[in-house]
Amino acid sequence: MYLKGCSKEHPFLFVTDNNEWPIEPAAPGNLIVFWGTIYKWSVGVQKTVEKVVIVGGGTAGWMSAALLKKVLGSVVDITLIESDQIATVGVGEATIPPIQHVNSVLGLDEAEFLRETKATLKLAIQFENWHRQGQSYFHTFGAAGQSSAFCQFHHYWCRASQWSDTKSLWHYDLNYLAASAGKFSKLQTEDARLDMPYAYHFDASLYGQYLRKISEGLGVVRQEGLVRDVLLNPDSGAVEQLLLDSGQKIAADLYIDASGFRALLLQKALGVGFDDWSHWLPCDTAVSVPSERFEQTLPYTRSIAREAGWQWRIPLQHRNGNGLVYCSRFMSDDQATQTLLNNLESTALAEPRINRFRTGRARQQWQKNVIGVGLASGFLEPLESTSIHLIQSAIVRLLRYFPHQGIQSDVVARFNKESKREYEQVRDFLILHYTQNNRSDCDFWRQMQSLPLPDALQQKIQAFTAQGVLIRDDQDLFAESSWLQVMLGQGLVPRDYHPLAERLDKTQLQAFFQQTHQLKSAAVKKMLAHDEFIDRYTRQ
Ligand SMILES: Cc1cc2nc3c(=O)[nH]c(=O)nc-3n(C[C@H](O)[C@H](O)[C@H](O)COP(=O)(O)OP(=O)(O)OC[C@H]3O[C@@H](n4cnc5c(N)ncnc54)[C@H](O)[C@@H]3O)c2cc1C
C-alpha cells in the first residue's frame, strides 16, 4: 500500500498496489504519519455516492432533482426536503436560451411546458434609458448579419456607419426584427442566417410545481420538513446528517444545498465564505408585484433604468411580472415601491413584496459532500436573467463530474474553478451595463460611471473601442453578439475596424446589407403575432 498525491488537504488518498479503491488504512480519526507529516484519516467523503439529499424546493431544488434523476436514474436515490413554513423566493421568471437543453434532457413537450407554466416566448431584452435617458437598445439572443471566416459582420457595419444612410446594427438581426414587430414563429429552415434563438418567460411558482411533478414522476421522494440543524462529522467536517424539526435524522452521501439565500449547509454549516461583489454590483433590494396582462404580450423582456436601479417587465400569458431592482443607499423601499406602482401601466394584482440580496458568490460551490445550487451558491441580481441558468449549469457540471465512487478532491477543485470562472464572466457582463452609462441626471448612475472595473472587463472594453475586437473567453455564457450589442448599446464605439471590411466597396457593402435585411424581414413577414403563435401552439 502506498500514498498517492497525499497532502494535508488530501489525507485520505490511499490506494493499494493494484489500485483498488477505496482502502481504509485505519479506523476513522486515526493518525497516519507519512514522511514526517501527521495526517488524520477521515471518512464520509470517500463513500460511493448512492443517496443524494436536496434541501430546498424552489426552482434550484426541483430543477436539480429532475435533472439528476432523469440522467442518473436508479444510480442514485434522491430525496428532496422542503418546508412549507419557508416560502420560495417567488421571483425568477425570465430565462435565456440554454434552458431549452433542460427541457430537452427532461423530454418535455414544449407546448405542454408553455401551457403548464403560462409561458411566453423571449427573443431579447430591451434596455431603456440605460445609456442615456430616452434612448433604448436591444440585447437579442440572435446576431446581426452574417460573419465571414475572418471578419465579423459588425466590422463591415462599422465601416459603413461613416455613410449617413446606414441603418442600425439591429436592422440586420432577425431576433430584433421579430421582437420589435411583436411576432414569433418556429422557422423550418436550414439557413443559419435565419436562426432565431429564444427562451421563455414563465410563472416561477407554476414552473416549480411543474418540475416537482416531473421529479416525483421520475421517483424523487419529497419530504416535508424544516431542517433544524446540520450535523457534521467531527473528523472530516463533512455533513453527516440533517436534523429535522420532527426529530427525524436524514443522512446522505451527497447533499445539494438549494435552501436559497439561507444557504443552510454550504454557508451556515460549512462556512465556505462569500465573495462579496456589491462594490461592483451595488443594487441590493428588489420590490416586485404582478399586474394584469396587456392586450398584447411582447416576445421580449423590458428593462427600464430608473433613478437608482432598473425596472423589469416580464409578459406572461395570464399576467405581467414586474419589479424594481435598486440600491438601498440611493432609494428607500417606499420610494422604490411608489416608482414601481406608478410605472405598471396595468392594475396590480397583489401587494408589492420586498426581497433583499447581496451580490456575490460562495467561495466554494462544492465543499466536502455539499454542493450549493441556486441562491445558496450566489446571486448576481436579475439583470440578464442568468440565475436559473446558473442552476442548470451547476447541475450539468455535477453530472459531468458525478462522484459515483467517492468524492475526489481534484474533481471538486476543477468544479469550483469552472464555477468561479462562470460567475466572474457573468458578473463582468452585468458590470458593463451599469458602468458604461452616459447619464448625468442621477447620483446613482454617476457613481456607477466611476467604478473601477475588473481587469478582464477593462481589457474587453479596450479591445473593442480600439479595434472593434470582441474578446470572449472560453465557455463564456454570453456570445460575442451579446457583448457587441451591449457595448454598442451602452455607447461604446470602435475607433477602427478589421482591414478585410475594406475589401468590399460602398456599392457591394450596401447590396450585402440590403440582401441581409430583406432575407430577415421577409422571414418576419411570414411569422405569427406572438399571442397568436402561443394560442395555436398550445392548443395542439
Ligand atoms: C428580485 C429577484 C428577481 C429574479 N429574477 C430572475 C429572473 O428573471 N431570471 C432568473 O433566472 N433568475 C431570477 N432570480 C433568481 C431566481 O429567483 C432564483 O435563482 C431561483 O428562484 C432559485 O431560487 P432557489 O431555489 O435557490 O431559492 P428559493 O426559491 O428561496 O427556495 C429555497 C427553498 O429552500 C427551502 N428551505 C429554506 N430553509 C429551509 C429549511 N430550514 N428547511 C427546509 N427547507 C428550507 C424553502 O422552503 C424553499 O423551498 C431572481 C431573484 C431575485 C431575488
The ligand as a Gaussian input file, in Angstrom:
#p B3LYP/6-31G(d) Opt

LIG

0 1
 C      -35.673000      40.007000      -7.286000
 C      -35.226000      38.772000      -7.992000
 C      -35.532000      38.589000      -9.332000
 C      -35.082000      37.454000     -10.012000
 N      -35.345000      37.308000     -11.348000
 C      -34.795000      36.275000     -12.009000
 C      -35.006000      36.105000     -13.402000
 O      -35.732000      36.852000     -14.037000
 N      -34.401000      35.069000     -14.018000
 C      -33.605000      34.204000     -13.334000
 O      -33.029000      33.318000     -13.960000
 N      -33.459000      34.292000     -12.011000
 C      -34.014000      35.300000     -11.335000
 N      -33.855000      35.380000      -9.990000
 C      -33.216000      34.297000      -9.276000
 C      -34.210000      33.153000      -9.119000
 O      -35.369000      33.616000      -8.454000
 C      -33.589000      32.018000      -8.340000
 O      -32.372000      31.656000      -8.907000
 C      -34.490000      30.799000      -8.359000
 O      -35.777000      31.118000      -7.974000
 C      -33.938000      29.733000      -7.456000
 O      -34.157000      30.035000      -6.111000
 P      -33.738000      28.926000      -5.055000
 O      -34.464000      27.677000      -5.370000
 O      -32.264000      28.884000      -4.971000
 O      -34.244000      29.529000      -3.667000
 P      -35.736000      29.656000      -3.065000
 O      -36.748000      29.873000      -4.117000
 O      -35.614000      30.690000      -1.993000
 O      -36.016000      28.250000      -2.417000
 C      -35.443000      27.893000      -1.177000
 C      -36.109000      26.614000      -0.688000
 O      -35.411000      26.183000       0.471000
 C      -36.364000      25.797000       1.433000
 N      -35.764000      25.950000       2.771000
 C      -35.077000      27.008000       3.243000
 N      -34.711000      26.764000       4.510000
 C      -35.167000      25.537000       4.825000
 C      -35.099000      24.729000       5.973000
 N      -34.508000      25.122000       7.112000
 N      -35.677000      23.509000       5.941000
 C      -36.301000      23.062000       4.831000
 N      -36.393000      23.781000       3.697000
 C      -35.824000      25.008000       3.704000
 C      -37.560000      26.708000       1.232000
 O      -38.737000      26.149000       1.769000
 C      -37.573000      26.758000      -0.295000
 O      -38.293000      25.646000      -0.770000
 C      -34.329000      36.491000      -9.302000
 C      -34.069000      36.648000      -7.948000
 C      -34.493000      37.780000      -7.288000
 C      -34.195000      37.939000      -5.817000

